[in-house]
Amino acid sequence: MTQSNTAVLINTDWPVGLDPDTHAAALERAKADLTYLDSLVNFYWVRLEEQPLESLEADEREHYRGEVLERLEAGVTTRRKLSPILAALTRLDISVQTVTAEDPLALVRFACPLCEEDMVVWDSHEGRPGPVGQGRLQHTDYRHSRACRINTQEVQSDFLAALGLQALDPEVLDWDDSDDMEREPDWMVDGIVARGDYMSLFGPAEVGKSLLMLDWALQMVRRGLRVLYLDKENAPDVIRRRLKKMGATQEERTRLMVLPFVALPDLATQEGADALREKVDRYRADVVVFDTISKFSQYGQASQSDRWQLMYNLSFVPLLASGKTIIQLDHVGYANRDRERDSSAKRDNVAVSWALASANVKDRDRLVLTRVKNRPRHPGADSLAVVREDVPLLRHVIGQAVSDDLKAALSELERAGVPAGAGRPTAREYLNRAEVKMSDALLNRALKARKDATA
């Protein structure tokens, strides 16, 4: 398959070349500068339709503005995944040339290593991510796409093998021994949610799981992510009020897609898995939230284990394999408040679990967030103080870590019925009555923490 000196044509004209960081900067500028965005719309429209921008009606122009932003957003990912392909072509002595292509969406053009007809990497936001991100890799002539055995499937394994790029196949782990294995996780919510996590947030009824999760979802959107929030708990008016109190803008709501009382087939079935994937692809979600997870399946009530294993393998594994982050809200177990409800199979599949509980029975805005499972071994504190504020905006402030011994002491004070505001003599009396042993130093710390929580 020697292709020595075959030219690879690199399009630098749409909109700012192949550098992903420059491309990302263009995306941010286009969001903030309407004149700049319209210049890109004009470029895009004139190239594809050969008509001036002024020929567009107002609603059509708005449509193309949105399409250009979508293509810019998808293009950042595509460009970041092009470099290993270009490096492999160079190793095969295939020369790389810079050109201005006729089609603004054609990033790379080269001869197919099997049939020698032209192939192209298109910059497209359509379809599932493949070996080159959101881009499509296919023959320029559809007849060759059907005849050549590389074809245009989601995974072009023959093509990747021909270029020595098997590691880019999604089924094979792509790793680099020069990579920093100790690097910080790609946090979506600092210290709590990392990209690619399958996470559970659970707690008792009415503790505020949905409110906290909606706040986190908005934080993710403000970091440039797209969040699909599937809600079977809260009415549309309730969600609107909460987002308004959080200061969500209309632009942010276009990337925080909340579907109240969403109708989906049982996610423990193939029909449900296909319907879920269709929604994730349609909204181009980076993160999918389920509130509350138990309401998304009624399958196999006689065998809860079957139910959760089917949901995980059919609905969640394909999403996780494509790099999505999944967060499910859940209730506490009936007998154990440190575990999610139902079968252990549900808990076993989750990578990270956070338990949300009240820190003070008399103040519902003082909470404790405890990480009870951490399979990826993410760094950071496993117990955090959370304060819910509503002035000037509704938000959750993650405070300093709560040590394990202090957390246990606060639980013992609650269990012993020690009144809020009690001093050490009264607290000691209640603890003795409940046969709870606690050092004076730890009791002082616990009483101070209680006082600070109500300050």
Phi, psi and chi 1 to 4 in degrees:
 res  aa     phi    psi   chi1   chi2   chi3   chi4
   1 MET       -   31.0   61.7  142.8  -91.3      -
   2 THR   -62.8  127.0  -58.8      -      -      -
   3 GLN  -123.4   35.6  -58.8  -86.3  -21.8      -
   4 SER   -51.6  129.6  179.6      -      -      -
   5 ASN    66.4   12.3  -62.2  -39.4      -      -
   6 THR   -69.1  130.3  -59.2      -      -      -
   7 ALA   -74.1  137.8      -      -      -      -
   8 VAL  -107.2  118.3  177.5      -      -      -
   9 LEU   -92.5  119.6  -53.5 -179.0      -      -
  10 ILE  -105.8  121.4  -53.1  -62.6      -      -
  11 ASN   -85.6  120.0  178.0   25.8      -      -
  12 THR  -106.1    9.4   60.6      -      -      -
  13 ASP   -96.5   -9.1 -155.1   16.7      -      -
  14 TRP  -129.3  109.9  166.6 -113.8      -      -
  15 PRO   -95.8  -19.3   33.5  -31.9      -      -
  16 VAL  -140.3   32.8  -75.1      -      -      -
  17 GLY    87.7 -161.4      -      -      -      -
  18 LEU   -99.4  -10.3  -69.7  174.9      -      -
  19 ASP   -67.6  120.9 -179.5   71.3      -      -
  20 PRO   -65.6  -35.3   20.5  -30.6      -      -
  21 ASP   -69.0  -41.5  -67.1  -28.3      -      -
  22 THR   -64.1  -39.3  -53.2      -      -      -
  23 HIS   -63.3  -42.1 -164.3   81.9      -      -
  24 ALA   -63.7  -38.4      -      -      -      -
  25 ALA   -64.4  -38.3      -      -      -      -
  26 ALA   -63.1  -37.8      -      -      -      -
  27 LEU   -61.8  -47.2  171.5   61.3      -      -
  28 GLU   -64.7  -38.6  -66.8  -53.1  -49.4      -
  29 ARG   -65.6  -40.7 -179.8 -179.0  173.2 -170.5
  30 ALA   -63.8  -33.0      -      -      -      -
  31 LYS   -68.3  -31.6  -70.0  178.1  179.4  178.2
  32 ALA   -99.3  -21.1      -      -      -      -
  33 ASP  -121.5  102.8 -174.9  -16.4      -      -
  34 LEU   -64.8  -35.4 -172.7   59.8      -      -
  35 THR   -63.0  -43.7  -58.7      -      -      -
  36 TYR   -64.8  -42.5  178.2   66.3      -      -
  37 LEU   -59.5  -44.0  175.2   57.9      -      -
  38 ASP   -65.4  -30.1  -81.5  -15.3      -      -
  39 SER   -65.9  -36.2   71.5      -      -      -
  40 LEU   -71.6  -39.2  -62.3  179.6      -      -
  41 VAL   -60.6  -42.3  172.1      -      -      -
  42 ASN   -62.7  -44.1 -176.2   60.9      -      -
  43 PHE   -60.2  -48.3  173.7   86.8      -      -
  44 TYR   -63.1  -47.0  175.5   70.4      -      -
  45 TRP   -67.6  -47.5  173.1 -105.0      -      -
  46 VAL   -64.1  -39.9  171.6      -      -      -
  47 ARG   -63.5  -43.2  -86.9  -64.6  173.4   85.8
  48 LEU   -84.0  -36.7  -66.5 -175.3      -      -
  49 GLU  -110.8  -12.1  -55.8  -63.9  -23.3      -
  50 GLU    56.3   39.8  -61.8 -177.4   -8.6      -
  51 GLN  -133.7  149.8  -63.1 -179.2   40.4      -
  52 PRO   -69.4  154.9   25.2  -34.1      -      -
  53 LEU   -58.7  -32.5 -178.1   63.4      -      -
  54 GLU   -63.7  -16.2  -68.9   71.8   23.1      -
  55 SER   -76.5  -10.4   65.1      -      -      -
  56 LEU   -81.0  138.3  -76.6  171.9      -      -
  57 GLU   -71.8  162.7  -61.8  -69.0  -21.0      -
  58 ALA   -58.3  -44.9      -      -      -      -
  59 ASP   -69.0  -32.5   58.2  -21.4      -      -
  60 GLU   -68.8  -39.4  -68.9  178.9  -49.2      -
  61 ARG   -62.8  -40.6 -175.7  176.2  -56.3 -168.1
  62 GLU   -63.5  -38.9 -168.2   61.3   33.5      -
  63 HIS   -60.6  -45.8  166.2   77.0      -      -
  64 TYR   -71.6  -29.4  -82.9   98.7      -      -
  65 ARG   -58.7  -47.5  -77.5  172.1  178.1  162.1
  66 GLY   -62.5  -38.9      -      -      -      -
  67 GLU   -67.9  -39.3 -175.2  159.0  -39.6      -
  68 VAL   -64.3  -42.1  164.8      -      -      -
  69 LEU   -61.9  -40.3  -73.6  173.6      -      -
  70 GLU   -63.5  -41.9  -72.2  178.4  -17.0      -
  71 ARG   -69.4  -36.4  -69.0 -170.0 -176.1  -79.8
  72 LEU   -62.9  -43.5  -78.0  170.9      -      -
  73 GLU   -62.6  -46.3 -168.7  171.2  -76.8      -
  74 ALA   -68.2  -32.5      -      -      -      -
  75 GLY   -65.7  -28.5      -      -      -      -
  76 VAL   -60.0  -46.5  174.0      -      -      -
  77 THR   -64.8  -44.5  -57.6      -      -      -
  78 THR   -58.8  -45.4  -57.2      -      -      -
  79 ARG   -66.1  -34.2  -78.8  158.9  170.2   74.7
  80 ARG   -68.0  -24.9  -76.4  177.2  177.2  151.0
  81 LYS   -96.6   -1.5  -66.3 -159.7  174.0 -176.0
  82 LEU   -77.8  -30.5  -83.8  175.0      -      -
  83 SER   -57.4  -43.2   55.5      -      -      -
  84 PRO   -66.0  -30.6   19.8  -30.9      -      -
  85 ILE   -68.7  -43.9  -71.9 -178.3      -      -
  86 LEU   -64.4  -37.7  -62.3  179.8      -      -
  87 ALA   -63.2  -40.0      -      -      -      -
  88 ALA   -67.4  -39.3      -      -      -      -
  89 LEU   -62.6  -39.8  -68.3  170.4      -      -
  90 THR   -63.3  -40.9  -58.7      -      -      -
  91 ARG   -62.3  -26.1  -72.0 -163.4  -61.2  -88.8
  92 LEU   -89.6   12.9  -66.7  169.8      -      -
  93 ASP    63.0   29.4  -66.4  -33.6      -      -
  94 ILE   -94.1  118.8  -62.3  177.5      -      -
  95 SER   -72.4  153.2   64.4      -      -      -
  96 VAL  -115.5  124.6  176.5      -      -      -
  97 GLN  -122.1  148.8  -60.8  178.4    2.0      -
  98 THR   -99.6  128.7  -60.6      -      -      -
  99 VAL  -139.2  171.5  -58.8      -      -      -
 100 THR  -106.9  111.8  -62.7      -      -      -
 101 ALA   -80.5  155.5      -      -      -      -
 102 GLU   -67.4  -37.3  -67.0 -178.1    2.5      -
 103 ASP   -97.4  120.2 -169.5  -35.5      -      -
 104 PRO   -65.9  -13.3   24.6  -34.7      -      -
 105 LEU   -96.9   -3.1  -57.3 -177.9      -      -
 106 ALA   -87.5  107.2      -      -      -      -
 107 LEU   -83.2  -48.3  -71.1  178.5      -      -
 108 VAL  -137.0  135.6  179.5      -      -      -
 109 ARG  -129.9  133.7 -172.1 -174.7  -56.8  -90.7
 110 PHE  -158.4  171.0   53.1   89.8      -      -
 111 ALA   -80.4  134.0      -      -      -      -
 112 CYS   -60.8  132.3  171.5      -      -      -
 113 PRO   -69.1  -11.3   23.2  -32.2      -      -
 114 LEU  -102.4  -48.8  -65.2 -174.3      -      -
 115 CYS  -108.7   -6.7   70.3      -      -      -
 116 GLU    66.2    9.5  -61.2 -170.9   -2.9      -
 117 GLU   -84.0  161.4  -63.0  -65.1  -26.6      -
 118 ASP   -61.8  134.9  -89.4   -2.1      -      -
 119 MET  -120.5  157.6  -66.7 -162.0   74.4      -
 120 VAL  -144.9  144.7   65.6      -      -      -
 121 VAL   -98.2  115.9  174.6      -      -      -
 122 TRP   -93.6  140.2  -60.5   97.1      -      -
 123 ASP   -86.1  104.4 -163.1    1.0      -      -
 124 SER  -139.9  144.8  172.2      -      -      -
 125 HIS   -94.5    2.0   65.3  -76.7      -      -
 126 GLU   -90.4  150.0  -60.8  172.2   -7.3      -
 127 GLY    82.4  174.6      -      -      -      -
 128 ARG   -80.6  154.0  -59.6 -179.5 -174.9  179.1
 129 PRO   -60.9  135.7  -20.3   30.9      -      -
 130 GLY  -117.9 -154.2      -      -      -      -
 131 PRO   -65.4  -19.2   -4.2    7.8      -      -
 132 VAL  -117.6   41.9  -72.7      -      -      -
 133 GLY    74.7 -134.0      -      -      -      -
 134 GLN   -83.5   -5.8  -68.4  -68.9  141.3      -
 135 GLY   -72.2  159.9      -      -      -      -
 136 ARG  -107.0  141.3  -71.6  177.0  -65.7  147.2
 137 LEU  -116.7  116.6  173.7   64.3      -      -
 138 GLN  -159.9  166.8   64.7 -175.5   56.2      -
 139 HIS   -70.8  147.2  -67.3   80.2      -      -
 140 THR   -70.5  -28.9   54.5      -      -      -
 141 ASP  -102.0  120.3 -171.5  -36.5      -      -
 142 TYR   -59.5  -30.8 -179.4   67.7      -      -
 143 ARG   -62.6  -37.0  -69.1  170.0  -61.7  176.2
 144 HIS   -73.3  -29.9  -65.6  -59.7      -      -
 145 SER   -59.8  -35.6  -68.9      -      -      -
 146 ARG   -81.5  -30.7  -60.0 -174.6   65.2 -179.4
 147 ALA   -86.0  -36.8      -      -      -      -
 148 CYS   -76.2  140.8  179.2      -      -      -
 149 ARG   -78.1   -6.9   61.3 -169.4  178.4   89.8
 150 ILE   -67.1  -45.9  -77.5 -177.1      -      -
 151 ASN    55.2 -162.7 -146.4  -30.1      -      -
 152 THR  -129.4   44.2   56.5      -      -      -
 153 GLN   -74.6  171.1  -59.1  169.1    7.1      -
 154 GLU   -59.0  -37.5 -177.1 -179.2   -8.7      -
 155 VAL  -120.4  108.6  179.0      -      -      -
 156 GLN   -89.2   74.9  -65.5   93.9   -1.8      -
 157 SER   -65.3  -37.1   56.2      -      -      -
 158 ASP   -63.4  -42.8  -72.1  -21.4      -      -
 159 PHE   -63.7  -45.5  170.6   72.6      -      -
 160 LEU   -62.0  -40.6  -62.3  177.5      -      -
 161 ALA   -65.0  -38.7      -      -      -      -
 162 ALA   -62.2  -32.2      -      -      -      -
 163 LEU   -95.1    4.7  -66.5 -177.0      -      -
 164 GLY    69.8   33.0      -      -      -      -
 165 LEU  -116.6   35.1  -67.5  175.7      -      -
 166 GLN   -55.5  -29.8  -63.9   94.2  -34.9      -
 167 ALA   -66.1  -15.0      -      -      -      -
 168 LEU   -85.2  -10.6  -73.0 -178.2      -      -
 169 ASP   -61.0  127.9 -171.5  -41.3      -      -
 170 PRO   -57.4  -20.0  -25.7   34.9      -      -
 171 GLU   -83.7  -10.5  -67.1 -175.3    2.0      -
 172 VAL  -114.1  131.0  179.6      -      -      -
 173 LEU   -61.6  126.8  179.4   64.5      -      -
 174 ASP   -95.6  113.6 -179.4   18.3      -      -
 175 TRP  -138.9  158.9   61.2  -82.1      -      -
 176 ASP  -134.0  122.3 -179.3   -8.7      -      -
 177 ASP   -70.1   -7.9   58.5    5.7      -      -
 178 SER   -90.1   -3.7   66.4      -      -      -
 179 ASP   -68.7  146.2 -165.2   15.9      -      -
 180 ASP   -82.7  102.8 -179.9    6.7      -      -
 181 MET   -71.4  -13.7  -59.9  -55.6  -67.9      -
 182 GLU  -100.3   12.1  -59.9  -59.6  -38.3      -
 183 ARG   -67.0  156.7   68.3 -175.7 -176.5  -83.2
 184 GLU   -65.2  141.9 -173.7   78.9    1.8      -
 185 PRO   -58.5  156.5  -22.6   32.7      -      -
 186 ASP   -81.3   87.2 -173.6   -0.5      -      -
 187 TRP   -70.5  134.7  -66.2  116.1      -      -
 188 MET   -96.4  -35.5  -65.2  178.3  159.3      -
 189 VAL  -128.6  119.1  176.2      -      -      -
 190 ASP   -51.2  124.3  -71.8  -18.9      -      -
 191 GLY    74.8    2.1      -      -      -      -
 192 ILE  -128.3  -53.9  -64.4  171.4      -      -
 193 VAL  -121.2  124.1 -174.3      -      -      -
 194 ALA  -111.1  153.4      -      -      -      -
 195 ARG   -56.9  134.0 -172.8 -177.9  -63.3  -87.4
 196 GLY    86.2   -1.1      -      -      -      -
 197 ASP   -69.4  149.4  -83.2  -10.3      -      -
 198 TYR  -110.4  105.1  175.8   20.8      -      -
 199 MET  -120.2  147.2 -166.3 -167.8   93.1      -
 200 SER  -117.4  133.4  171.4      -      -      -
 201 LEU  -117.3  114.0  172.4   65.2      -      -
 202 PHE  -131.0  160.3   67.9   95.5      -      -
 203 GLY   175.5  174.5      -      -      -      -
 204 PRO   -67.9  162.9   23.7  -32.4      -      -
 205 ALA   -59.4  143.8      -      -      -      -
 206 GLU    69.6   10.7  -54.2  -61.4  -34.2      -
 207 VAL   -78.8  -20.5   74.2      -      -      -
 208 GLY   110.3   29.3      -      -      -      -
 209 LYS   -62.7  -47.7  -60.8 -177.3  -65.2  -65.4
 210 SER   -64.0  -39.2  -62.8      -      -      -
 211 LEU   -65.0  -44.6 -162.0   57.2      -      -
 212 LEU   -64.0  -42.8  176.6   60.4      -      -
 213 MET   -65.4  -38.7 -172.6   62.9 -115.4      -
 214 LEU   -64.1  -38.9 -165.7   61.8      -      -
 215 ASP   -62.2  -46.3 -171.5    0.1      -      -
 216 TRP   -61.4  -41.7  -74.9  -11.1      -      -
 217 ALA   -59.7  -41.0      -      -      -      -
 218 LEU   -66.2  -38.4 -164.1   55.4      -      -
 219 GLN   -60.7  -40.3  -70.1 -178.4   42.5      -
 220 MET   -64.0  -42.8  -65.4  177.1 -164.4      -
 221 VAL   -60.0  -39.5  164.6      -      -      -
 222 ARG   -70.9   -8.9  -71.8  168.5  177.9  166.4
 223 ARG   -98.5    9.4  -67.6 -170.9  171.9 -166.3
 224 GLY    91.6    9.9      -      -      -      -
 225 LEU   -92.4  161.3  -60.3  165.2      -      -
 226 ARG  -110.6  125.7  -61.4  177.1   63.8   85.4
 227 VAL  -118.8  126.0 -179.6      -      -      -
 228 LEU  -101.9  112.1  178.0   59.9      -      -
 229 TYR  -107.2  106.4 -162.7  117.5      -      -
 230 LEU   -94.8  109.4  -54.0  176.1      -      -
 231 ASP  -116.9  117.6 -165.6  -31.3      -      -
 232 LYS  -113.3   20.2  -70.1 -160.2  175.0 -171.3
 233 GLU  -114.1  -37.0  -72.0  -83.5  -15.6      -
 234 ASN  -119.6  139.8  -58.9  -72.8      -      -
 235 ALA   -71.3  153.3      -      -      -      -
 236 PRO   -54.2  -42.2  -27.0   34.8      -      -
 237 ASP   -63.9  -37.0  -74.4  -13.6      -      -
 238 VAL   -63.8  -44.8  171.9      -      -      -
 239 ILE   -64.6  -42.4  -61.7  169.0      -      -
 240 ARG   -60.5  -45.1  -70.3 -169.9 -167.0   99.9
 241 ARG   -61.6  -41.7  -74.7 -162.7  -58.2  -88.8
 242 ARG   -65.1  -44.6  -70.5  175.0  173.6  177.7
 243 LEU   -64.1  -37.8  -73.7  172.2      -      -
 244 LYS   -64.1  -42.1 -174.6  175.4 -179.4  179.6
 245 LYS   -66.4  -26.2  -72.6 -179.1  178.9  179.1
 246 MET   -84.3   -3.5  -69.0  174.9 -177.2      -
 247 GLY    78.8   23.8      -      -      -      -
 248 ALA   -65.9  134.8      -      -      -      -
 249 THR   -90.9  166.0   66.0      -      -      -
 250 GLN   -63.5  -37.0 -167.6   60.4   45.1      -
 251 GLU   -65.5  -37.9 -168.7  -84.2  -27.4      -
 252 GLU   -67.3  -32.7  -73.0  169.1  -16.5      -
 253 ARG   -70.3  -18.4  -68.2  176.5 -164.3  177.2
 254 THR   -75.2  -14.9   63.4      -      -      -
 255 ARG  -112.3   -5.7  -73.1  179.5  -73.7  121.8
 256 LEU  -111.8   93.7  173.0   52.3      -      -
 257 MET   -92.2  100.2  -67.9   76.8   65.2      -
 258 VAL   -96.4  125.3 -176.4      -      -      -
 259 LEU  -114.3   94.8  -82.8   58.0      -      -
 260 PRO   -71.1  137.7  -11.4   26.6      -      -
 261 PHE    48.1   45.4  -59.2  120.9      -      -
 262 VAL   -62.3  138.1   57.5      -      -      -
 263 ALA   -93.6  110.3      -      -      -      -
 264 LEU  -132.6  141.7  -80.8  174.0      -      -
 265 PRO   -61.4  162.9  -19.0   30.6      -      -
 266 ASP   -51.2  123.8 -165.7  -43.9      -      -
 267 LEU   -72.9   -5.9  -65.3 -171.8      -      -
 268 ALA   -90.4   15.4      -      -      -      -
 269 THR  -125.4  159.6   65.7      -      -      -
 270 GLN   -65.3  -35.6 -171.3   60.0   56.2      -
 271 GLU   -60.1  -43.4 -179.3 -173.7    7.8      -
 272 GLY   -66.5  -40.9      -      -      -      -
 273 ALA   -61.8  -41.5      -      -      -      -
 274 ASP   -66.9  -40.3  -68.4  -17.7      -      -
 275 ALA   -66.1  -38.5      -      -      -      -
 276 LEU   -64.8  -46.4  172.7   62.9      -      -
 277 ARG   -61.0  -37.1 -173.8   67.6 -159.4 -132.1
 278 GLU   -62.3  -40.4 -172.5  -83.5  -31.2      -
 279 LYS   -70.3  -41.8  -72.0 -165.2 -179.3  -63.5
 280 VAL   -61.2  -42.9  171.7      -      -      -
 281 ASP   -68.7  -41.3  -71.9  -13.6      -      -
 282 ARG   -61.5  -42.3 -175.9 -158.9  -52.5  173.6
 283 TYR   -92.2    0.2  -66.5  106.5      -      -
 284 ARG    51.1   48.0  -52.6 -170.1  -33.4  -82.5
 285 ALA   -77.2  139.8      -      -      -      -
 286 ASP   -90.5  -31.0  -57.0  -61.0      -      -
 287 VAL  -129.5  138.0 -176.0      -      -      -
 288 VAL  -122.9  126.2 -172.4      -      -      -
 289 VAL  -113.0  134.7  178.9      -      -      -
 290 PHE  -116.2  118.9  -62.0   90.5      -      -
 291 ASP  -132.3  104.4 -173.7    0.9      -      -
 292 THR  -104.5  147.9  -65.4      -      -      -
 293 ILE   -60.2  -33.6 -171.0   61.2      -      -
 294 SER   -64.5  -20.6   59.3      -      -      -
 295 LYS   -85.0    1.6  -67.8 -178.9  168.0   61.5
 296 PHE  -102.4    7.1  -73.0   86.3      -      -
 297 SER  -157.6  138.7  173.9      -      -      -
 298 GLN  -123.2   12.9  -66.2   77.2   44.7      -
 299 TYR   -73.3  141.7 -178.7   92.9      -      -
 300 GLY    59.7   47.8      -      -      -      -
 301 GLN   -59.4  -25.8  -69.2  -65.4  -27.2      -
 302 ALA   -73.8  -19.6      -      -      -      -
 303 SER  -138.6   91.0  174.5      -      -      -
 304 GLN   -60.5  -32.4  -67.5  -72.4   -9.7      -
 305 SER   -61.7  -45.9  177.9      -      -      -
 306 ASP   -58.6  -42.8  -73.7  -10.5      -      -
 307 ARG   -56.7  -51.3  171.3 -168.4 -176.0 -172.1
 308 TRP   -75.6  -32.9  -61.4  117.5      -      -
 309 GLN   -67.8  -39.0  -65.8  -68.2   14.0      -
 310 LEU   -66.4  -44.1  -77.0  167.2      -      -
 311 MET   -59.6  -44.8 -178.0 -173.2  -71.4      -
 312 TYR   -63.5  -50.4  176.0   70.5      -      -
 313 ASN   -72.3  -38.2  -73.8  -56.3      -      -
 314 LEU   -82.0  -45.2  -67.0  175.5      -      -
 315 SER   -98.2  -37.7  -69.6      -      -      -
 316 PHE   -95.7  -38.6  -68.2  172.6      -      -
 317 VAL   -57.1  -45.2  165.9      -      -      -
 318 PRO   -60.1  -36.5  -24.5   36.1      -      -
 319 LEU   -69.2  -46.0  -63.4 -178.4      -      -
 320 LEU   -63.2  -37.4  -65.3  168.4      -      -
 321 ALA   -65.0  -27.4      -      -      -      -
 322 SER   -92.8   10.2   64.0      -      -      -
 323 GLY    91.1    7.3      -      -      -      -
 324 LYS   -74.5  156.0  -53.2  -58.2 -178.8 -172.9
 325 THR  -105.4  133.0  -58.4      -      -      -
 326 ILE  -118.6  130.5  -62.5  175.5      -      -
 327 ILE  -127.3  125.6  -56.7  173.4      -      -
 328 GLN  -118.9  136.4   63.8 -172.7   36.7      -
 329 LEU   -93.2  143.6  -84.6   62.2      -      -
 330 ASP  -149.1  164.4 -153.3  -10.2      -      -
 331 HIS   -95.3  161.0  -61.9  -65.5      -      -
 332 VAL   -76.5  159.8  -65.9      -      -      -
 333 GLY   -67.0  159.3      -      -      -      -
 334 TYR   -68.1  -37.3  -65.0  109.6      -      -
 335 ALA  -107.3  -17.0      -      -      -      -
 336 ASN  -131.9  112.7 -168.2  -30.7      -      -
 337 ARG   -79.9   -1.7  -59.1  179.0   72.7   82.6
 338 ASP   -99.8   13.4  -69.3  -30.9      -      -
 339 ARG  -137.7  155.8  -69.0 -175.8  179.6 -179.8
 340 GLU   -73.1  159.0  -60.1   93.5  -36.4      -
 341 ARG   -73.5  156.6 -172.7  176.6  -62.5  175.5
 342 ASP    82.6 -160.4  -70.2  -26.5      -      -
 343 SER   -61.4  149.9  165.0      -      -      -
 344 SER   -64.9  -21.3   61.3      -      -      -
 345 ALA   -60.3  -36.1      -      -      -      -
 346 LYS   -66.3  -43.2  178.3  170.1   59.7  170.4
 347 ARG   -69.2  -35.8  -61.6 -170.7  -64.8  -85.8
 348 ASP   -65.2  -34.2  -68.5  -15.2      -      -
 349 ASN   -75.1  -28.4  -69.5  -31.6      -      -
 350 VAL   -69.7  140.4  169.5      -      -      -
 351 ALA   -87.4  -38.3      -      -      -      -
 352 VAL  -133.4  133.2  178.7      -      -      -
 353 SER  -126.9  131.1  -70.4      -      -      -
 354 TRP  -118.7  130.0  -73.3   93.9      -      -
 355 ALA  -100.4  129.9      -      -      -      -
 356 LEU  -107.9  129.1 -175.3   65.2      -      -
 357 ALA  -143.5  159.9      -      -      -      -
 358 SER   -74.6  136.6  174.1      -      -      -
 359 ALA   -88.5  -19.6      -      -      -      -
 360 ASN  -149.8  119.2 -170.0  -51.9      -      -
 361 VAL   -61.7  -22.2  -66.9      -      -      -
 362 LYS   -96.8   -1.7  -66.7 -166.4  174.3 -177.9
 363 ASP  -137.6  100.4 -171.6  -13.2      -      -
 364 ARG   -72.2   -9.1  -63.2 -179.6   61.0 -176.6
 365 ASP   -92.4    0.2  -68.0  -27.2      -      -
 366 ARG  -107.4  115.4  -54.5  -77.4  172.5  167.0
 367 LEU  -127.8  163.3  -53.0  165.9      -      -
 368 VAL  -126.5  129.8  175.3      -      -      -
 369 LEU  -110.7  120.9 -166.4   60.7      -      -
 370 THR  -122.8  126.7  -54.6      -      -      -
 371 ARG   -85.7  111.6 -175.5  162.5   54.5 -171.3
 372 VAL  -101.1   -9.1  -63.0      -      -      -
 373 LYS  -146.2  137.5 -176.1  174.7 -178.1 -179.5
 374 ASN  -149.9   68.1 -175.5   11.6      -      -
 375 ARG   -61.1  -39.7 -175.7 -173.4  -63.4  154.3
 376 PRO   -73.3   -5.8  -13.0   28.0      -      -
 377 ARG    58.2   47.7  -63.6 -173.6  178.8  -83.8
 378 HIS   -62.6  143.4  -69.4  -35.5      -      -
 379 PRO   -73.9  169.9   28.0  -35.0      -      -
 380 GLY   109.5  171.7      -      -      -      -
 381 ALA   -70.0  145.9      -      -      -      -
 382 ASP   -93.4   -6.0  -72.4  -30.1      -      -
 383 SER  -140.7  126.9 -167.4      -      -      -
 384 LEU  -132.4  141.9  -61.6  165.2      -      -
 385 ALA   -82.7  137.7      -      -      -      -
 386 VAL  -125.7  130.1 -179.3      -      -      -
 387 VAL  -119.5  124.5  179.5      -      -      -
 388 ARG   -90.8  121.6 -175.4 -176.6  -62.1  124.0
 389 GLU  -114.3  152.4  -61.6  179.6  -10.7      -
 390 ASP  -130.8   11.0   57.7    8.4      -      -
 391 VAL  -132.3  127.2  177.6      -      -      -
 392 PRO   -78.3  -20.7   30.8  -35.7      -      -
 393 LEU  -126.5  154.0  -64.6  173.8      -      -
 394 LEU   -70.9  124.9  176.4   59.1      -      -
 395 ARG  -160.0  166.4   63.0  173.7 -172.7  157.2
 396 HIS  -117.0  121.4  -65.3   78.4      -      -
 397 VAL   -98.5  119.6  179.3      -      -      -
 398 ILE   -86.1  116.3  -53.4  -62.4      -      -
 399 GLY   -95.2 -158.8      -      -      -      -
 400 GLN   -69.6  157.4   64.9 -177.1   25.4      -
 401 ALA   -64.9  146.2      -      -      -      -
 402 VAL  -104.5  120.1  179.4      -      -      -
 403 SER   -66.8  158.1   63.3      -      -      -
 404 ASP   -61.5  -40.4  -70.2  -18.7      -      -
 405 ASP   -70.1  -35.3   61.7  -19.4      -      -
 406 LEU   -69.9  -40.3  179.6   56.1      -      -
 407 LYS   -60.3  -42.9  179.6  174.8  176.5  -71.5
 408 ALA   -65.4  -39.0      -      -      -      -
 409 ALA   -64.8  -41.4      -      -      -      -
 410 LEU   -63.0  -38.4  -69.5  169.6      -      -
 411 SER   -64.4  -39.0  -63.0      -      -      -
 412 GLU   -67.3  -37.5  -68.1  -70.7    7.3      -
 413 LEU   -62.5  -41.6  -67.0 -178.1      -      -
 414 GLU   -64.3  -45.8  -66.8  -70.5  -22.6      -
 415 ARG   -64.1  -35.0 -173.0  170.9   69.1   84.6
 416 ALA   -80.2   -6.3      -      -      -      -
 417 GLY    75.7   24.3      -      -      -      -
 418 VAL   -64.2  123.3  177.4      -      -      -
 419 PRO   -63.6  148.7  -16.7   29.0      -      -
 420 ALA   -61.9  136.8      -      -      -      -
 421 GLY    85.0    0.3      -      -      -      -
 422 ALA   -67.4  142.6      -      -      -      -
 423 GLY   -83.4 -178.5      -      -      -      -
 424 ARG   -64.2  -42.2 -167.4  171.7   74.3  177.0
 425 PRO   -60.6  -45.2  -24.8   35.6      -      -
 426 THR   -64.8  -43.0  -57.4      -      -      -
 427 ALA   -62.6  -41.0      -      -      -      -
 428 ARG   -63.8  -37.1  179.6   64.2   70.3 -172.4
 429 GLU   -62.4  -45.6 -179.3 -179.3  -18.7      -
 430 TYR   -65.4  -40.2  -84.4   82.3      -      -
 431 LEU   -65.3  -41.4  -68.7  174.0      -      -
 432 ASN   -63.3  -41.1  -70.5  -21.3      -      -
 433 ARG   -62.8  -33.8 -163.7  179.7  -57.2  160.5
 434 ALA   -89.6    3.9      -      -      -      -
 435 GLU    58.5   43.2  -62.0 -177.3  -11.0      -
 436 VAL  -107.1  125.7  173.9      -      -      -
 437 LYS   -97.0  134.7  -66.0 -177.6  178.1 -179.6
 438 MET  -155.9  134.3 -172.7 -179.2  -58.8      -
 439 SER   -68.4  155.8   69.5      -      -      -
 440 ASP   -60.9  -39.0  -73.6  -16.9      -      -
 441 ALA   -63.0  -44.5      -      -      -      -
 442 LEU   -69.8  -38.2 -177.7   55.5      -      -
 443 LEU   -62.0  -41.7  176.8   56.7      -      -
 444 ASN   -61.8  -42.2  -72.4  -22.3      -      -
 445 ARG   -63.5  -41.9  -72.7  171.5   56.0 -154.0
 446 ALA   -66.4  -42.0      -      -      -      -
 447 LEU   -66.5  -36.0  -68.9  174.8      -      -
 448 LYS   -67.2  -42.4 -176.9  178.2 -175.1  -57.1
 449 ALA   -60.7  -39.7      -      -      -      -
 450 ARG   -62.9  -42.4  -94.2 -169.8  160.1 -164.4
 451 LYS   -65.3  -43.3 -178.1  179.5  179.3 -179.4
 452 ASP   -62.8  -35.1  -69.8  -16.1      -      -
 453 ALA   -68.1  -23.1      -      -      -      -
 454 THR  -105.0    2.7   56.5      -      -      -
 455 ALA   -70.0      -      -      -      -      -
